[in-house]
Amino acid sequence: MTNSTKERQYAHMAQQLQVLQANLAETSRQLEVMSRQCNKNIVGQLGRVHASWFMASNRHFEEEMLGRNK
């Protein structure tokens, strides 16, 4: 291979690496956004599940207590 061919190939590879680096940076930014959104949603979902369990256990406890008093 001649020197000019190698130089062209190296230049093309450098350009490809720049594109790859830019794509990886964008992917990283998108993952950070997704992570924040998921964490926000997960915390809300866990709060709803916890509240549901609390209400169900409270209802069950009240029914058990009322059932025993009858």
Backbone as JSON, one array per atom type, in Angstrom:
{
  "sequence": "MTNSTKERQYAHMAQQLQVLQANLAETSRQLEVMSRQCNKNIVGQLGRVHASWFMASNRHFEEEMLGRNK",
  "N": [[0.84, -1.18, 0.0], [0.45, 2.21, -0.73], [1.78, 5.28, 0.63], [-0.04, 7.41, 0.47], [-2.49, 6.09, 0.3], [-2.62, 4.82, 2.79], [-2.69, 7.1, 4.4], [-5.15, 8.21, 3.62], [-6.86, 6.18, 4.48], [-6.35, 6.22, 7.24], [-7.26, 8.8, 7.81], [-9.94, 8.5, 7.15], [-10.65, 6.57, 9.06], [-10.21, 8.05, 11.4], [-12.18, 9.98, 11.1], [-14.45, 8.32, 11.22], [-14.19, 7.42, 13.85], [-14.64, 9.81, 15.23], [-17.33, 10.23, 14.62], [-18.39, 7.98, 15.87], [-17.69, 8.56, 18.54], [-19.26, 10.87, 18.96], [-21.8, 9.74, 18.67], [-21.79, 7.96, 20.82], [-21.66, 9.77, 22.95], [-24.14, 11.06, 22.67], [-25.83, 8.86, 23.09], [-25.19, 8.33, 25.74], [-26.19, 10.68, 26.96], [-28.92, 10.34, 26.4], [-29.45, 8.0, 27.85], [-29.06, 8.93, 30.45], [-31.22, 10.71, 30.69], [-33.34, 8.87, 30.39], [-32.87, 7.29, 32.64], [-33.35, 9.12, 34.74], [-36.08, 9.59, 34.28], [-37.15, 7.01, 34.61], [-36.47, 6.48, 37.3], [-38.0, 8.44, 38.57], [-40.6, 7.6, 37.88], [-40.58, 5.01, 38.97], [-40.33, 5.47, 41.72], [-42.76, 6.75, 42.2], [-44.51, 4.66, 41.52], [-43.8, 2.71, 43.41], [-44.63, 4.05, 45.7], [-47.41, 4.08, 45.3], [-47.94, 1.32, 45.33], [-47.17, 0.7, 47.94], [-49.03, 2.24, 49.38], [-51.37, 0.96, 48.57], [-51.01, -1.6, 49.66], [-51.0, -0.92, 52.36], [-53.62, 0.11, 52.7], [-55.12, -2.18, 52.06], [-54.24, -4.01, 54.01], [-55.09, -2.66, 56.28], [-57.86, -2.68, 55.91], [-58.31, -5.45, 55.99], [-57.45, -6.01, 58.61], [-59.34, -4.49, 60.07], [-61.7, -5.87, 59.33], [-61.16, -8.36, 60.44], [-61.07, -7.67, 63.15], [-63.67, -6.65, 63.56], [-65.15, -8.89, 62.87], [-64.52, -10.7, 64.88], [-65.65, -9.46, 67.07], [-68.34, -9.79, 66.74]],
  "CA": [[0.0, 0.0, 0.0], [1.23, 3.45, -0.79], [1.61, 6.19, 1.76], [-1.27, 8.21, 0.32], [-3.62, 5.2, 0.61], [-2.65, 4.69, 4.25], [-3.13, 8.38, 4.96], [-6.6, 8.31, 3.38], [-7.52, 5.21, 5.37], [-6.26, 6.75, 8.61], [-8.15, 9.96, 7.89], [-11.31, 7.96, 7.18], [-10.82, 5.93, 10.36], [-10.31, 9.13, 12.38], [-13.52, 10.56, 10.93], [-15.39, 7.33, 11.73], [-14.08, 7.44, 15.31], [-15.3, 11.02, 15.69], [-18.77, 9.96, 14.54], [-18.67, 7.03, 16.94], [-17.61, 9.28, 19.81], [-20.44, 11.72, 19.05], [-22.95, 8.86, 18.9], [-21.71, 7.45, 22.19], [-22.01, 10.87, 23.83], [-25.6, 11.23, 22.57], [-26.41, 7.7, 23.77], [-25.01, 8.55, 27.18], [-27.16, 11.7, 27.37], [-30.26, 9.75, 26.35], [-29.55, 7.06, 28.96], [-29.23, 9.72, 31.67], [-32.62, 11.17, 30.7], [-34.18, 7.71, 30.65], [-32.65, 6.9, 34.03], [-34.1, 10.06, 35.59], [-37.52, 9.35, 34.1], [-37.49, 5.72, 35.24], [-36.41, 6.63, 38.75], [-39.16, 9.22, 38.98], [-41.77, 6.74, 37.75], [-40.48, 3.88, 39.89], [-40.62, 5.96, 43.06], [-44.21, 6.94, 42.25], [-45.16, 3.34, 41.51], [-43.59, 2.09, 44.72], [-45.51, 4.74, 46.64], [-48.78, 3.59, 45.1], [-48.01, -0.07, 45.8], [-47.11, 0.74, 49.4], [-50.32, 2.74, 49.86], [-52.36, -0.1, 48.34], [-50.81, -2.64, 50.68], [-51.42, -0.38, 53.65], [-55.08, 0.17, 52.74], [-55.63, -3.55, 52.08], [-53.98, -4.61, 55.32], [-55.95, -1.97, 57.23], [-59.22, -3.22, 55.72], [-58.3, -6.82, 56.5], [-57.36, -5.93, 60.07], [-60.64, -4.03, 60.57], [-62.66, -6.96, 59.17], [-60.85, -9.38, 61.45], [-61.46, -7.15, 64.47], [-65.12, -6.58, 63.6], [-65.64, -10.25, 62.81], [-64.33, -11.31, 66.2], [-66.52, -8.8, 68.05], [-69.74, -10.13, 66.49]],
  "C": [[0.88, 1.24, 0.0], [0.91, 4.31, 0.43], [0.31, 6.98, 1.68], [-2.51, 7.37, 0.64], [-3.76, 5.03, 2.12], [-3.15, 5.97, 4.89], [-4.64, 8.56, 4.79], [-7.36, 7.37, 4.31], [-7.49, 5.69, 6.82], [-7.18, 7.95, 8.8], [-9.6, 9.5, 7.96], [-11.61, 7.31, 8.53], [-10.97, 6.99, 11.46], [-11.69, 9.77, 12.31], [-14.58, 9.61, 11.48], [-15.37, 7.29, 13.26], [-14.72, 8.68, 15.91], [-16.82, 10.84, 15.68], [-19.19, 9.01, 15.66], [-18.68, 7.71, 18.31], [-18.83, 10.19, 20.01], [-21.69, 10.89, 19.33], [-22.96, 8.3, 20.31], [-22.07, 8.54, 23.2], [-23.51, 11.1, 23.83], [-26.31, 10.08, 23.27], [-26.32, 7.86, 25.28], [-26.0, 9.59, 27.7], [-28.57, 11.13, 27.41], [-30.47, 8.76, 27.5], [-29.73, 7.79, 30.29], [-30.66, 10.22, 31.8], [-33.55, 10.01, 31.04], [-34.07, 7.26, 32.1], [-33.42, 7.81, 34.98], [-35.59, 9.81, 35.49], [-37.95, 8.05, 34.76], [-37.48, 5.83, 36.75], [-37.61, 7.4, 39.27], [-40.41, 8.36, 38.95], [-41.75, 5.59, 38.75], [-40.81, 4.33, 41.32], [-42.12, 6.17, 43.21], [-44.96, 5.62, 42.3], [-44.99, 2.64, 42.85], [-44.46, 2.74, 45.78], [-46.95, 4.26, 46.52], [-48.94, 2.16, 45.59], [-48.02, -0.09, 47.32], [-48.45, 1.2, 49.97], [-51.4, 1.68, 49.67], [-52.23, -1.2, 49.38], [-51.29, -2.16, 52.04], [-52.95, -0.36, 53.75], [-55.68, -1.23, 52.81], [-55.41, -4.19, 53.44], [-54.84, -3.95, 56.39], [-57.38, -2.5, 57.13], [-59.31, -4.63, 56.28], [-58.28, -6.83, 58.03], [-58.71, -5.51, 60.66], [-61.69, -5.14, 60.45], [-62.43, -8.06, 60.18], [-61.31, -8.93, 62.83], [-62.98, -7.1, 64.59], [-65.74, -7.97, 63.59], [-65.54, -10.95, 64.15], [-65.28, -10.74, 67.24], [-67.97, -9.21, 67.86], [-70.19, -11.33, 67.24]]
}
